Amino acid sequence: MICPHCNKDTNKRPARAVVRGRRIQAARRAAKLTQMELSSLVGISQSTLSRVEGGRAGMISVDHLRAIADACGVAFDDLSA
């Protein structure tokens, strides 16, 4: 779908967001956490985490990304690239 205001394809997701989302999802699964469990530990909603993992969220704060890394037992750099 094309945005009538900016003429951008709204279905396209930035590649960086998609890659970050996949890394977060892989880390969460490796830590054997559900989206609900991880979102509760991090302090975001499950729906926000779902959008982040799917590459559909805009930006996620550095603090939340660090909290996700800590909760999943991975290095921050592994998720932030």
N, CA, C and O of each residue as an XYZ file, in Angstrom:
324
protein
N       0.841     -1.167      0.000
C       0.000      0.000      0.000
C       0.895      1.241      0.000
O       1.896      1.299      0.715
N       0.524      2.217     -0.800
C       1.286      3.455     -0.906
C       0.658      4.512     -0.003
O      -0.547      4.758     -0.065
N       1.476      5.128      0.825
C       1.009      6.185      1.718
C       0.641      7.410      0.881
O       1.450      7.867      0.074
N      -0.565      7.946      1.060
C      -0.965      9.098      0.255
C      -0.209     10.378      0.607
O      -0.201     11.330     -0.173
N       0.423     10.401      1.772
C       1.114     11.603      2.207
C       2.562     11.669      1.739
O       3.059     12.735      1.377
N       3.231     10.523      1.749
C       4.664     10.546      1.419
C       5.022      9.676      0.220
O       6.184      9.642     -0.184
N       4.056      8.975     -0.356
C       4.254      8.110     -1.519
C       5.223      6.960     -1.258
O       5.836      6.447     -2.194
N       5.369      6.548      0.007
C       6.239      5.415      0.322
C       5.398      4.157      0.448
O       4.231      4.203      0.838
N       6.012      3.039      0.112
C       5.353      1.745      0.257
C       5.303      1.399      1.733
O       6.343      1.148      2.342
N       4.133      1.381      2.311
C       3.990      1.138      3.744
C       4.126     -0.338      4.097
O       4.205     -0.679      5.278
N       4.154     -1.206      3.120
C       4.320     -2.638      3.389
C       5.781     -3.033      3.533
O       6.085     -4.101      4.064
N       6.679     -2.188      3.070
C       8.105     -2.477      3.184
C       8.573     -2.216      4.603
O       8.210     -1.209      5.210
N       9.369     -3.116      5.121
C       9.948     -2.943      6.447
C      11.436     -2.708      6.273
O      12.074     -3.358      5.444
N      12.000     -1.786      7.044
C      13.445     -1.566      6.939
C      14.199     -2.862      7.231
O      13.894     -3.563      8.195
N      15.169     -3.166      6.406
C      15.919     -4.419      6.548
C      16.539     -4.552      7.935
O      16.566     -5.648      8.494
N      17.032     -3.465      8.491
C      17.668     -3.513      9.806
C      16.665     -3.939     10.880
O      17.003     -4.709     11.778
N      15.435     -3.438     10.785
C      14.399     -3.791     11.761
C      14.039     -5.267     11.663
O      13.795     -5.918     12.679
N      14.004     -5.789     10.455
C      13.677     -7.198     10.256
C      14.780     -8.085     10.831
O      14.497     -9.063     11.523
N      16.025     -7.745     10.545
C      17.155     -8.528     11.046
C      17.199     -8.475     12.571
O      17.393     -9.501     13.222
N      17.022     -7.288     13.138
C      17.025     -7.145     14.599
C      15.895     -7.968     15.208
O      16.088     -8.645     16.219
N      14.727     -7.910     14.598
C      13.587     -8.673     15.099
C      13.848    -10.168     15.094
O      13.494    -10.868     16.042
N      14.463    -10.655     14.036
C      14.781    -12.091     13.957
C      15.800    -12.488     15.023
O      15.706    -13.567     15.608
N      16.763    -11.620     15.269
C      17.764    -11.908     16.307
C      17.128    -11.936     17.689
O      17.444    -12.799     18.508
N      16.229    -10.989     17.943
C      15.541    -10.955     19.232
C      14.692    -12.210     19.405
O      14.695    -12.822     20.472
N      13.977    -12.588     18.370
C      13.137    -13.783     18.445
C      13.989    -15.032     18.690
O      13.624    -15.879     19.505
N      15.106    -15.148     17.997
C      15.986    -16.306     18.175
C      16.542    -16.348     19.599
O      16.615    -17.415     20.209
N      16.929    -15.193     20.122
C      17.454    -15.133     21.489
C      16.376    -15.512     22.497
O      16.636    -16.246     23.451
N      15.167    -15.009     22.280
C      14.060    -15.328     23.186
C      13.763    -16.822     23.181
O      13.579    -17.428     24.237
N      13.718    -17.400     22.013
C      13.435    -18.842     21.912
C      14.554    -19.671     22.530
O      14.293    -20.677     23.191
N      15.800    -19.252     22.315
C      16.933    -19.974     22.907
C      16.884    -19.909     24.431
O      17.322    -20.834     25.115
N      16.348    -18.811     24.952
C      16.217    -18.654     26.404
C      14.950    -19.336     26.928
O      14.670    -19.317     28.127
N      14.189    -19.939     26.005
C      12.958    -20.646     26.351
C      11.950    -19.729     27.055
O      11.321    -20.106     28.044
N      11.820    -18.517     26.513
C      10.864    -17.551     27.036
C       9.747    -17.330     26.021
O       9.986    -17.331     24.813
N       8.540    -17.143     26.514
C       7.443    -16.757     25.635
C       7.507    -15.247     25.437
O       8.206    -14.542     26.165
N       6.778    -14.769     24.456
C       6.715    -13.317     24.264
C       6.139    -12.649     25.510
O       6.603    -11.582     25.911
N       5.145    -13.261     26.116
C       4.525    -12.685     27.306
C       5.523    -12.609     28.457
O       5.586    -11.602     29.162
N       6.303    -13.677     28.648
C       7.295    -13.688     29.726
C       8.367    -12.618     29.508
O       8.701    -11.861     30.419
N       8.900    -12.571     28.282
C       9.958    -11.604     27.996
C       9.436    -10.172     28.078
O      10.099     -9.302     28.643
N       8.281     -9.929     27.532
C       7.743     -8.566     27.573
C       7.511     -8.116     29.012
O       7.714     -6.948     29.345
N       7.088     -9.041     29.857
C       6.887     -8.716     31.268
C       8.218     -8.380     31.950
O       8.293     -7.438     32.738
N       9.257     -9.145     31.647
C      10.577     -8.888     32.225
C      11.160     -7.551     31.774
O      11.865     -6.879     32.527
N      10.855     -7.185     30.551
C      11.452     -5.995     29.945
C      10.633     -4.729     30.214
O      11.173     -3.623     30.228
N       9.337     -4.900     30.425
C       8.496     -3.745     30.678
C       7.860     -3.146     29.437
O       7.601     -1.945     29.371
N       7.611     -4.011     28.444
C       6.877     -3.582     27.255
C       5.696     -4.527     27.079
O       5.647     -5.585     27.706
N       4.760     -4.157     26.242
C       3.605     -5.027     26.018
C       3.988     -6.188     25.102
O       4.955     -6.115     24.343
N       3.209     -7.249     25.195
C       3.445     -8.409     24.330
C       3.243     -8.019     22.875
O       3.960     -8.505     22.000
N       2.280     -7.152     22.604
C       2.032     -6.744     21.217
C       3.206     -5.935     20.656
O       3.536     -6.058     19.476
N       3.830     -5.115     21.494
C       5.019     -4.372     21.050
C       6.148     -5.329     20.731
O       6.814     -5.187     19.705
N       6.374     -6.310     21.605
C       7.426     -7.295     21.356
C       7.143     -8.055     20.070
O       8.059     -8.319     19.290
N       5.904     -8.404     19.844
C       5.537     -9.102     18.614
C       5.856     -8.258     17.385
O       6.384     -8.766     16.396
N       5.535     -6.974     17.449
C       5.840     -6.081     16.323
C       7.348     -5.931     16.131
O       7.830     -5.888     14.999
N       8.084     -5.851     17.224
C       9.550     -5.745     17.138
C      10.121     -6.996     16.479
O      10.942     -6.902     15.566
N       9.685     -8.169     16.942
C      10.195     -9.427     16.373
C       9.836     -9.567     14.905
O      10.583    -10.169     14.134
N       8.701     -9.017     14.516
C       8.278     -9.098     13.120
C       8.833     -7.991     12.246
O       8.527     -7.928     11.055
N       9.651     -7.109     12.828
C      10.233     -6.013     12.060
C       9.228     -4.932     11.730
O       9.452     -4.116     10.835
N       8.104     -4.928     12.464
C       7.044     -3.965     12.176
C       7.027     -2.778     13.131
O       6.242     -1.850     12.938
N       7.862     -2.788     14.141
C       7.918     -1.659     15.075
C       8.945     -0.663     14.565
O       9.929     -1.039     13.930
N       8.710      0.587     14.845
C       9.668      1.607     14.428
C      10.989      1.414     15.150
O      11.827      0.614     14.733
N      11.163      2.133     16.206
C      12.395      2.052     16.979
C      12.101      1.439     18.335
O      11.018      1.623     18.891
N      13.058      0.721     18.853
C      12.972      0.213     20.215
C      14.097      0.907     20.985
O      15.206      1.065     20.475
N      13.802      1.309     22.194
C      14.805      2.067     22.947
C      16.020      1.196     23.272
O      15.922     -0.027     23.370
N      17.137      1.843     23.431
C      18.369      1.148     23.798
C      18.186      0.453     25.143
O      18.661     -0.666     25.338
N      17.498      1.117     26.070
C      17.257      0.512     27.387
C      16.455     -0.775     27.275
O      16.765     -1.761     27.942
N      15.425     -0.769     26.432
C      14.631     -1.990     26.248
C      15.449     -3.074     25.545
O      15.348     -4.254     25.884
N      16.250     -2.671     24.574
C      17.087     -3.647     23.874
C      18.104     -4.276     24.832
O      18.364     -5.477     24.764
N      18.673     -3.466     25.716
C      19.599     -3.999     26.724
C      18.877     -4.954     27.674
O      19.413     -6.001     28.038
N      17.668     -4.587     28.068
C      16.890     -5.441     28.962
C      16.545     -6.772     28.292
O      16.555     -7.817     28.942
N      16.243     -6.733     27.007
C      15.965     -7.971     26.267
C      17.214     -8.840     26.230
O      17.145    -10.044     26.480
N      18.353     -8.235     25.919
C      19.610     -8.981     25.877
C      19.909     -9.614     27.231
O      20.277    -10.786     27.303
N      19.752     -8.845     28.298
C      20.002     -9.365     29.648
C      19.061    -10.513     29.983
O      19.496    -11.545     30.493
N      17.779    -10.339     29.701
C      16.784    -11.366     30.029
C      17.025    -12.655     29.245
O      16.738    -13.749     29.733
N      17.554    -12.518     28.026
C      17.798    -13.693     27.181
C      19.196    -14.272     27.368
O      19.510    -15.336     26.835
N      20.032    -13.567     28.126
C      21.381    -14.055     28.372
C      22.302    -13.953     27.171
O      23.172    -14.801     26.970
N      22.104    -12.902     26.366
C      22.976    -12.690     25.213
C      23.613    -11.311     25.315
O      23.169    -10.463     26.089
N      24.645    -11.102     24.532
C      25.325     -9.809     24.523
C      24.462     -8.777     23.788
O      23.804     -9.095     22.798
N      24.475     -7.562     24.279
C      23.742     -6.469     23.664
C      24.103     -6.344     22.181
O      23.230     -6.150     21.335
N      25.387     -6.456     21.879
C      25.852     -6.316     20.484
C      25.256     -7.378     19.563
O      25.112     -7.149     18.363
N      24.912     -8.529     20.117
C      24.320     -9.575     19.306
C      22.933     -9.169     18.775
O      22.491     -9.653     17.733
N      22.269     -8.287     19.498
C      20.918     -7.863     19.097
C      20.897     -6.515     18.401
O      19.983     -6.236     17.625
N      21.877     -5.685     18.662
C      21.802     -4.298     18.218
C      22.295     -4.032     16.813
O      22.104     -2.932     16.294
N      22.913     -4.991     16.197
C      23.495     -4.761     14.861
C      22.457     -4.429     13.812
O      22.801     -4.212     12.650
